[in-house]
Amino acid sequence: MKIIKKDFHFHTYTITATIFQKEEPTNKAAFIFPGRGYTAQAPLLFYSRNLCINKNYDCIQINYHDALSVMNEEEFVRSVQEIVKSILDERNYNDLLIISKSIGSIAHAQILKANLSHSLRSIWLTPLIKMENVFTSLKESSSPSIALIGDEDPHYSVDKWTELGKHNKTLVQKVYFGCDHSIEKPKFPIESIDILKQVILDIDSFIR
């Protein structure tokens, strides 16, 4: 496996993409959009990435967390879109997976609007469903998707979650009870490990 770091320079900031590239060419790519403080090295994304690598995906982590302090939302979304487009222009991928965490779901929602001419599936980790653009994207997306969230996440809404289930029959929904925005129980580390295992099993089942 090759690990390639590629810098994308914008007007006032630089974003680095880390590309985990298989030795043998593959037509499958997984793009990872981390959270604000939840980097691609944190458990949910680290193990999701490893699952994808084992399933013959090249994995592209877009590491924008250092630039978030100087970007507004429009710049953030546009930057991620440009990076994704640049990578797709360079490589012959036609089977795409997007994995987003928290704030990454904002860019994820906009990517789905772009109508990429690729087979596309989505994994939404703790999506910001109280934001209208994210909620609408989840509700209207026709691509196979799974959304995973804790019921004690401040971004969780029972009403919106229920509405998503009624309107989008291609969306798999997983709620982990007693869990926060990291899908953990902070006071119960051993139980949190068991929950992490279940989350990764749910993701593995979806990717398969």
C-alpha positions in Angstrom: 0.0 0.0 0.0 1.2 3.5 -0.8 0.4 6.4 1.5 0.4 9.7 -0.4 0.0 13.2 1.0 -1.3 15.8 -1.4 -1.7 19.5 -0.6 -4.4 21.5 -2.1 -3.8 25.3 -1.9 -6.6 27.8 -1.6 -6.5 31.5 -1.2 -5.8 31.7 2.6 -5.4 28.0 3.6 -4.1 24.6 2.5 -5.9 21.3 2.9 -4.0 18.0 2.8 -5.5 14.8 1.5 -4.0 11.6 2.7 -4.5 8.9 0.1 -4.2 5.2 1.0 -3.6 3.7 -2.4 -3.6 -0.1 -3.2 -0.6 -1.5 -4.9 -2.9 -3.0 -7.6 -5.2 -0.5 -9.3 -8.8 -0.5 -8.1 -11.9 1.2 -9.3 -13.2 1.7 -5.8 -12.6 4.8 -3.7 -13.8 5.8 -0.2 -13.7 9.5 0.7 -13.5 10.3 4.4 -14.8 13.7 5.6 -13.8 14.0 9.3 -15.5 16.0 12.1 -14.3 19.3 13.4 -12.4 17.8 16.4 -13.0 14.2 15.4 -10.1 13.4 13.1 -9.6 10.5 10.7 -7.4 8.9 13.4 -10.3 8.7 15.9 -11.9 5.2 16.3 -15.0 5.4 14.1 -13.1 6.7 11.1 -9.9 4.8 11.7 -11.7 1.4 11.7 -14.0 2.4 8.9 -11.0 3.2 6.8 -9.4 -0.1 7.6 -12.6 -1.9 6.6 -12.6 -0.2 3.3 -8.9 -0.9 2.6 -9.6 -4.6 3.3 -12.4 -4.5 0.8 -10.1 -3.2 -2.0 -10.9 0.5 -1.7 -8.4 3.3 -2.1 -9.1 5.6 0.8 -8.9 9.4 0.6 -8.9 11.3 3.9 -9.6 15.0 3.5 -7.8 16.6 6.5 -9.4 20.0 6.7 -9.6 20.4 10.4 -6.7 22.9 10.6 -8.3 25.1 8.0 -11.8 25.2 9.6 -10.9 28.2 11.7 -10.3 30.4 8.6 -13.0 29.0 6.3 -16.7 29.9 6.2 -19.2 27.2 5.4 -19.3 28.0 1.7 -15.5 27.9 1.4 -15.5 24.6 3.3 -18.0 22.9 1.0 -16.4 24.3 -2.2 -12.9 23.2 -1.1 -14.0 19.7 -0.4 -15.9 19.5 -3.7 -12.8 20.7 -5.6 -10.6 18.2 -3.9 -13.0 15.3 -4.7 -13.3 16.4 -8.3 -9.5 16.7 -8.7 -8.9 13.2 -7.4 -11.7 11.7 -9.5 -10.2 13.4 -12.6 -6.9 11.8 -11.9 -8.0 8.2 -11.2 -10.4 5.9 -12.9 -12.8 5.3 -10.0 -16.4 4.3 -10.7 -17.5 2.9 -7.4 -17.5 5.5 -4.7 -18.2 5.5 -1.0 -18.4 8.7 1.2 -17.9 8.4 4.9 -18.7 11.6 6.8 -18.6 12.5 10.5 -20.5 15.4 12.0 -19.5 18.7 10.2 -18.3 16.5 7.3 -22.0 15.8 6.6 -22.4 19.3 5.4 -19.9 18.7 2.6 -21.3 15.2 2.1 -24.8 16.7 1.5 -23.5 19.0 -1.2 -21.5 16.3 -2.9 -24.7 14.3 -3.4 -26.2 17.3 -5.1 -23.4 17.3 -7.7 -24.9 14.2 -9.4 -21.6 12.5 -9.9 -21.6 10.0 -12.7 -20.4 7.2 -10.4 -21.9 4.4 -8.4 -22.2 6.1 -5.0 -23.0 4.9 -1.5 -23.0 6.9 1.8 -22.1 6.3 5.4 -23.2 9.2 7.7 -21.7 9.1 11.1 -23.5 11.4 13.5 -24.9 13.6 10.7 -26.1 17.1 11.6 -29.7 16.3 10.9 -31.0 19.5 12.5 -29.4 21.4 9.6 -31.9 21.7 6.8 -29.4 21.0 4.0 -28.1 17.8 5.6 -31.6 16.6 6.6 -32.9 17.2 3.1 -30.0 15.4 1.5 -30.6 12.4 3.7 -34.3 12.5 3.1 -34.1 12.8 -0.7 -31.0 10.8 -1.6 -31.7 7.7 -3.7 -28.2 6.2 -3.3 -27.8 3.4 -0.7 -27.0 5.0 2.6 -26.6 4.2 6.3 -26.9 6.8 9.1 -25.6 6.1 12.6 -26.1 8.3 15.7 -26.4 8.2 19.4 -29.7 9.2 21.0 -27.9 11.6 23.4 -26.1 13.4 20.6 -27.2 17.0 20.7 -27.7 16.9 16.9 -30.2 14.0 17.2 -33.9 14.7 16.8 -36.5 11.9 17.2 -38.9 13.7 15.0 -36.5 14.3 12.2 -35.1 10.8 12.5 -38.6 9.3 12.3 -39.4 11.4 9.2 -36.2 10.2 7.5 -37.3 6.7 8.0 -40.7 7.3 6.5 -39.5 9.1 3.4 -36.2 7.4 2.4 -36.6 3.6 2.1 -33.0 3.2 0.9 -31.6 4.6 4.2 -30.5 2.2 6.9 -30.8 3.9 10.3 -28.9 2.9 13.4 -29.4 4.5 16.9 -27.2 3.7 19.8 -28.9 4.4 23.1 -27.2 6.3 25.8 -24.4 7.4 23.3 -23.1 10.9 22.7 -21.8 12.7 19.6 -18.8 10.2 19.4 -21.2 7.3 19.7 -19.7 6.6 23.1 -20.8 6.5 26.7 -18.1 8.7 28.4 -18.6 7.3 31.9 -18.5 3.7 30.7 -15.3 3.0 28.7 -15.7 -0.8 28.5 -19.3 -0.5 27.3 -18.1 2.1 24.8 -15.7 -0.4 23.3 -18.5 -2.9 22.9 -20.6 -0.2 21.2 -17.7 0.7 18.9 -17.5 -2.9 17.8 -21.2 -3.0 17.0 -20.9 0.3 15.0 -18.1 -1.2 13.0 -20.0 -4.4 12.4 -23.0 -2.4 11.2 -20.7 -0.5 8.8 -19.1 -3.7 7.6 -22.5 -5.2 6.9 -23.5 -2.1 4.9 -20.2 -2.0 2.8 -20.5 -5.7 2.1 
